[in-house]
Amino acid sequence: MKSMIFAFLAVAVIAVAADFGLDYAGFSSQDATSGPSVRLD
């Protein structure tokens, strides 16, 4: 049971770290899907 809880926590930490890391590197969905002809308000 402890290993499953640890695995769930590890997945959550990896997901949050990946979100911040990719956003910092410029791979956010807003940057990836917008071009010069797209207006995002």
C-alpha positions in Angstrom: 0.0 0.0 0.0 2.9 2.4 0.8 4.4 1.8 -2.6 1.2 2.7 -4.4 0.8 5.9 -2.5 4.4 6.7 -3.2 3.9 6.0 -6.9 0.8 8.3 -7.0 2.8 11.1 -5.3 5.7 10.6 -7.7 3.4 10.9 -10.7 1.9 14.1 -9.3 5.3 15.6 -8.6 6.5 14.6 -12.1 3.4 16.1 -13.7 3.7 19.4 -11.9 7.4 19.6 -12.6 6.8 18.9 -16.3 4.1 21.5 -16.5 6.4 24.2 -15.0 9.4 23.0 -17.0 7.7 23.0 -20.3 6.0 26.3 -19.7 9.4 27.8 -18.8 11.0 26.4 -21.9 8.2 27.9 -24.2 6.2 24.8 -24.9 3.0 26.0 -23.5 -0.2 25.3 -25.5 -0.7 29.0 -26.0 2.8 29.3 -27.6 2.5 26.2 -29.6 -1.0 26.8 -31.1 -0.8 30.5 -31.8 0.8 32.3 -34.8 1.1 35.8 -36.0 -2.5 35.6 -37.5 -4.1 34.4 -34.2 -5.3 36.9 -31.7 -5.4 35.7 -28.1 -7.1 38.1 -25.6 
